[in-house]
Structure formats: C-alpha cells, structure tokens
Amino acid sequence: MHWLADLLAAIGVVLNGIPQGIMAMSLGFAVFPTTFSFVFASGINGLFGSVAPISFQAESLALTGNLGKNIRERTSIIFGGSLIMIVIGVTGSLTRIVSFLGNHIMAAMMAGVGIMLAKIAIQMTKIEKRTGWISIAVATLTYLLTKDLVWTIVLSVILSSCYASLVEHYRAALPDYVTARKFHFLKPTFSWRVLRGALSLACLNIGANISYGLITGQMTGLKPNPVNLNLLTSTQALADMGTSLLGGAPVETIISATASAPEPVIAGILMMLIMAVILFAGWLPKIGKYVPSASIAGFLFILGAVITFPENATSALSGTNNLIPAVTLVVTAVFDPFAGLLTGGVLKFVLPLIGLGV
C-alpha cells in the first residue's frame, strides 16, 4: 500500500500549491508555461533520486509581486534571479555564502521575510476587506486548532472564496495571456527595480533552499540528509529561467510533506506531475475565476507571522551579540532580502575593523 500513501502525500501538497498558483495568476503570471517547470523538475528528481520537489511558493510570489510593477518587470526579476542562482548552484557556492554570512544573519533575513509576508497579507485586506479578514480569521482559528498548514490554507481559501462568490458575487476577469494555453515570449527588461528584485529574489532563495531543502530532507528520517542543495538550486533556477521568458510563474523550494511518504522521491515526482496536468489542462484558471487574491491573505499571515518569523527570529537573536542580526531583520522587513543580507554582510566586515567586535 506504499503507492496509496505516496499518492495521498502528493495530493496533500498539490492542495497546498493550488491556492498559491491562483495567487500567481492574480499577479499576472501565465500558468500554462509553468507546466514546463514541473515536468522538468520531476525528470531531474527522477534521474538523480532527489526527495526535494519544487512548487509555487508564497514567499517568492509575494516578493516578486511587491517589487515588480507589471508582468514584464516581474518575469524579468525571475529571469535575473534565476541567472544568479544557476551560477550559485553550478559552482556549489550556496553553502559558502551561508558560511561567510553565518546562520544568525541568514535566519534574521528569513525572519524579516516573515514580517514582509504578514505585511503583504494585511495590505491585501485593504483591497478586498471582507474576504481578506475572513481569510485571516479562518486561517488563524484553523491553525490554532490543528497546527496543520494544509488545513489552514485549504479552509481559509475555500471559506473566504465561498463568501466572495456567493455573497459578493465575485468573478475574476483574468487577462487572456494568463489563461491562454499557448506561449507568449516576454523579452526581459532591465532597470534598477528589476536588478534590485532579482538580487532580492536570489537572496530569498538562498535562505529558502538552505532551510526548506534541509527540512524536507530531515522529514525523510534518512541520515545523512539526502538533499543535494546544489542540485536543488540548479534545478529550481533552470526551471524558472525557462518559464520566465514565456510569462510563467516562479516555482521554488518548498517544505514538502511528500518527504515523509514511504517513497519520498516517487511521492515528490507524483506531486509535480499532478500539478503539471492541472496546469496543462487549463483547470487552474477555471478555479481561479472564483477565488479572489485576498483569499490567500490568511495563509500568508500565518506563514509569515506564526511560522517564518518566530522560529527564525529566535535563531537569529540567540547569540551573545544581536546587533547585526537585529539590523538585518529590520532592514529586510522594511526594504527587501537583498538589502537585509547586504547590510548584515557589510556590518559583519566593517564593525571589527573599527574596533566594534561582534
């Protein structure tokens, strides 16, 4: 019966990914080209036996949507970020970067991202007030009762969407290029906003690949940790690079319940192939017409304020000198992950030179 357990784990992660796929559509990303990312990653995982799948990730979507003002800027940010990450993955620089900055600075950056997510969730409620607050209320109550993120996202999205659809008669008018089952080439553009966004997305992915990737590996119960971080980084970067040129959404490292399945590699591949079928068949846009973007506000709030921030803030501020991690956390929350990591790295280098050892 291993196959049934693998399938159920895969379906659970798909249910978690669908609302975030809808969030991607609300930001203007085309979902049909994103099919390539899931098929490509499933092939790589099958070839190398990797247990860490990729999927829609709320953090990267929220960051990209916040820093890019239109779809061309957003896809350019993804393309630029993927170029940076492919260099990091191929050269095996991921662990070196983390070693140089230190775990406290990396954790502080991720804690700052948690505050960013909670802030974005609140901003969503200002646009669609009742739907957003219903989503946050249901998500908070569900997580307090279950401590389960899958139930949190499913119930908060479904109940807030039902309210929007039945009471407010919500129907989304998605652009044709978002729902079309064909490819549209989007030439990358360059600007300071795009460069800043690409660097920020790369910084976020450095932290996420280390933390989420290793957590997924730990869920298998195997030792040593079976996740190859350089392979994971290269896979995610190549997948994003291809789909971004076609207007597709980013897919990144996630904490995946498939790792706890009897056959974690097979379960992860099943999850990505099921998601690919949903996108290829055009089912996600049909669902998305009835799901407002604010329906994911509850999940973003819980993910940021309850999951990401407390654990990482505790880790970041657990040392004897908390100056650098604290500044990194605040700068990340106020500006972006790149500004946070850059500030932390500069302070770590400069403060000892002027006699302020840390």
C-alpha positions in Angstrom: 0.0 0.0 0.0 3.0 2.3 -0.3 1.7 3.7 -3.5 -1.5 4.9 -1.8 0.4 6.7 0.9 2.7 8.3 -1.7 -0.4 9.4 -3.7 -2.1 10.9 -0.7 1.0 12.8 0.3 1.3 14.1 -3.2 -2.3 15.2 -3.3 -1.9 17.0 0.0 1.0 19.1 -1.3 -1.0 19.8 -4.5 -3.9 21.1 -2.4 -1.4 23.4 -0.7 0.0 24.6 -4.1 -3.2 25.3 -5.9 -4.2 28.5 -3.9 -0.6 29.8 -4.4 -1.0 29.0 -8.1 -4.1 31.2 -8.1 -2.1 33.9 -6.3 0.4 33.6 -9.2 -2.4 34.2 -11.7 -3.6 37.3 -9.7 -0.1 38.7 -10.2 -0.4 38.3 -14.0 1.7 35.1 -14.4 0.7 32.7 -17.1 0.2 29.2 -15.7 0.3 27.1 -18.9 4.1 27.7 -19.5 4.7 26.8 -15.8 3.8 23.2 -16.8 7.4 23.0 -18.1 8.9 23.7 -14.7 7.0 20.9 -13.0 7.8 18.4 -15.8 11.5 19.4 -15.9 11.9 19.2 -12.1 10.1 15.8 -11.9 12.5 14.5 -14.6 15.6 15.8 -12.7 14.4 14.4 -9.4 13.7 11.0 -11.0 17.1 11.0 -12.7 19.1 11.9 -9.6 16.8 10.5 -6.9 16.1 13.9 -5.2 13.5 14.0 -2.5 13.0 17.8 -2.6 10.3 18.9 -5.1 9.5 22.4 -6.2 6.2 24.2 -6.4 4.5 27.6 -6.2 6.0 29.3 -3.1 4.1 32.1 -1.5 7.2 33.9 -0.3 8.7 34.3 -3.8 5.4 35.2 -5.3 4.7 37.9 -2.7 8.2 39.3 -3.1 8.1 39.4 -6.9 4.7 40.9 -6.9 5.7 43.6 -4.4 8.9 44.6 -6.2 7.7 44.3 -9.9 5.1 46.8 -11.0 3.9 44.9 -14.1 4.2 41.4 -15.6 7.2 42.2 -17.7 9.2 43.5 -14.7 8.1 40.5 -12.6 9.2 38.0 -15.2 12.5 39.9 -15.7 13.1 39.7 -11.9 12.6 36.0 -12.0 14.9 35.6 -15.0 17.6 37.7 -13.4 17.2 35.9 -10.1 17.5 32.5 -11.9 20.7 33.6 -13.6 22.2 34.4 -10.2 21.0 31.1 -8.7 22.3 28.9 -11.6 25.8 30.4 -11.1 25.5 29.6 -7.4 24.2 26.1 -8.0 26.7 25.1 -10.6 29.7 26.5 -8.7 28.5 25.0 -5.4 28.6 28.4 -3.8 25.4 28.1 -1.7 27.0 26.7 1.4 30.0 29.0 1.1 27.7 32.1 1.1 25.9 30.9 4.2 29.2 30.0 5.9 30.5 33.6 5.2 27.4 35.4 6.4 26.7 33.0 9.2 23.5 31.3 10.3 22.4 34.2 12.5 22.3 36.7 9.6 20.6 34.2 7.3 18.0 33.4 10.0 17.5 37.2 10.5 16.8 37.7 6.8 14.2 34.9 6.8 12.6 36.4 9.9 12.4 39.7 8.1 10.7 37.9 5.2 8.2 36.7 7.7 7.3 40.2 8.6 7.1 41.1 4.9 4.6 38.3 4.3 2.4 39.4 7.2 2.5 43.0 5.9 1.5 41.9 2.4 -1.4 39.9 3.9 -2.7 43.0 5.7 -2.3 45.1 2.5 -4.4 42.5 0.6 -7.2 43.0 3.1 -7.3 46.8 2.4 -8.2 46.0 -1.2 -10.8 43.2 -0.6 -11.6 43.9 3.1 -14.2 41.4 4.0 -12.7 38.5 2.0 -9.3 39.2 3.4 -10.3 39.5 7.0 -12.4 36.3 6.7 -9.4 34.5 5.3 -7.2 35.7 8.1 -9.8 34.9 10.8 -10.4 31.3 9.4 -6.6 30.7 9.0 -5.8 31.8 12.5 -8.5 29.7 14.1 -7.7 26.7 11.9 -4.0 26.8 12.7 -4.6 27.3 16.4 -6.9 24.2 16.4 -4.9 21.9 14.1 -1.3 23.3 13.8 -1.6 22.0 10.2 -0.7 24.3 7.3 -2.5 22.2 4.7 -5.8 22.5 6.6 -5.1 26.2 7.3 -4.7 27.1 3.6 -7.5 24.9 2.3 -10.2 26.1 4.8 -9.2 29.8 4.7 -9.1 29.9 0.9 -12.3 27.8 0.4 -14.4 29.6 3.0 -13.3 33.2 2.1 -13.8 32.3 -1.6 -17.3 31.0 -1.0 -18.2 34.2 0.8 -16.8 36.3 -2.1 -18.5 34.2 -4.7 -21.9 33.7 -3.1 -22.3 37.0 -1.2 -20.3 39.5 -3.2 -20.8 37.6 -6.5 -17.0 37.8 -7.2 -15.9 36.7 -10.7 -12.3 37.4 -11.7 -11.6 38.8 -15.2 -8.2 37.2 -15.8 -6.2 38.6 -18.8 -6.1 36.4 -21.9 -2.4 35.8 -21.7 -2.8 34.4 -18.1 -5.3 31.8 -19.1 -4.3 31.1 -22.7 -2.9 27.6 -23.4 -0.1 28.8 -25.6 3.3 30.5 -25.2 4.0 34.3 -25.3 7.6 35.3 -25.3 8.4 38.2 -23.0 11.7 39.9 -23.6 13.4 40.7 -20.3 13.8 44.3 -19.4 16.5 45.9 -17.3 16.1 48.7 -14.7 17.2 49.4 -11.1 13.9 48.0 -9.9 14.5 44.7 -11.8 18.1 44.4 -10.6 17.0 45.0 -7.0 14.2 42.5 -7.4 16.5 39.8 -8.9 19.1 40.2 -6.2 16.3 40.1 -3.5 14.7 37.0 -5.0 18.1 35.3 -5.2 18.8 36.2 -1.5 15.4 34.8 -0.6 16.1 31.6 -2.5 19.5 31.2 -0.8 17.8 31.2 2.5 14.8 29.1 1.4 16.9 26.5 -0.3 19.1 26.0 2.8 16.2 26.0 5.3 13.4 24.4 3.3 15.6 22.0 1.5 17.2 20.7 4.6 13.9 20.5 6.5 12.4 18.4 3.6 15.4 16.1 3.8 15.1 15.7 7.5 11.5 14.7 7.1 12.6 11.5 5.3 14.3 10.3 8.5 17.4 9.4 6.5 20.9 10.2 7.5 23.0 11.9 6.2 20.5 14.4 4.9 19.5 13.2 1.4 19.0 16.7 -0.2 21.7 17.9 -2.6 21.4 21.6 -2.2 23.5 22.4 -5.3 21.3 20.1 -7.4 18.1 21.6 -5.9 19.4 25.2 -6.6 20.3 24.4 -10.2 17.0 22.6 -10.9 14.9 25.5 -9.5 17.0 28.1 -11.3 16.8 26.3 -14.7 13.0 25.8 -14.3 12.4 29.5 -13.5 14.7 30.6 -16.3 12.7 28.8 -19.0 9.2 29.7 -17.8 10.0 33.4 -17.1 10.8 34.0 -20.7 7.2 32.8 -21.5 5.5 34.8 -18.8 5.3 31.8 -16.4 5.2 31.9 -12.7 8.3 31.1 -10.5 8.4 27.7 -8.8 10.8 27.4 -5.8 11.8 25.1 -3.0 9.1 24.2 -0.5 8.7 22.2 2.7 7.0 19.2 1.2 5.0 16.5 3.0 6.0 14.1 0.3 9.3 13.7 2.0 7.6 11.8 4.8 5.9 9.3 2.4 7.2 5.7 2.1 8.8 6.5 -1.2 9.7 10.2 -0.9 11.2 10.5 -4.4 8.2 8.9 -6.1 5.8 11.0 -4.0 7.5 14.2 -4.9 7.5 13.3 -8.6 3.8 12.4 -8.4 3.0 15.8 -6.9 4.8 17.7 -9.6 3.3 15.6 -12.4 -0.3 16.1 -10.9 0.4 19.8 -10.8 1.7 19.8 -14.4 -1.5 18.1 -15.5 -3.7 20.6 -13.7 -1.8 23.5 -15.4 -1.6 21.8 -18.9 -5.4 21.0 -18.9 -6.3 24.6 -18.0 -8.1 23.7 -14.8 -6.4 26.2 -12.6 -7.7 29.3 -14.4 -11.2 27.9 -14.2 -10.9 27.6 -10.5 -9.2 31.0 -10.2 -12.2 32.9 -11.6 -14.0 32.2 -8.3 -11.0 32.8 -5.9 -10.0 36.4 -5.1 -6.4 37.1 -4.4 -7.2 38.2 -0.8 -8.4 34.6 -0.1 -4.7 33.7 0.4 -4.2 36.5 2.9 -4.9 34.2 5.9 -2.2 31.7 4.8 0.3 34.4 4.1 -0.3 35.9 7.5 0.1 32.6 9.4 3.1 31.7 7.2 4.8 35.0 7.9 3.8 35.9 11.5 3.4 32.5 13.1 5.7 30.1 11.1 8.5 32.0 9.5 9.1 34.9 11.9 9.2 33.3 15.4 11.5 30.4 14.6 13.9 32.4 12.6 13.9 35.4 14.9 14.7 33.1 17.8 17.6 31.5 15.9 18.9 34.9 14.7 18.8 36.5 18.2 20.1 33.6 20.2 23.8 34.7 20.2 25.7 36.9 22.6 25.7 39.9 20.3 22.5 40.6 18.5 23.3 43.9 16.8 23.9 42.6 13.3 21.1 40.0 13.2 18.6 42.6 14.6 19.6 45.2 12.0 19.5 42.6 9.2 16.0 41.6 10.3 14.7 45.2 10.4 16.2 46.2 7.1 14.8 43.1 5.4 11.3 43.7 6.7 11.4 47.4 5.7 13.1 47.0 2.3 13.9 43.6 0.9 16.0 40.5 1.4 18.9 41.8 -0.6 19.2 45.0 1.4 19.0 42.9 4.6 21.7 40.5 3.7 23.9 43.2 2.2 23.6 45.3 5.4 24.4 42.3 7.5 27.4 41.3 5.4 28.8 44.9 5.5 28.3 45.2 9.2 30.0 41.9 9.8 33.0 43.0 7.8 33.2 46.7 8.9 32.5 46.6 12.6 35.6 44.6 13.6 37.7 47.0 11.5 36.6 49.9 13.6 37.1 48.0 16.9 33.5 47.0 17.4 34.0 43.2 17.5 30.9 41.1 17.1 
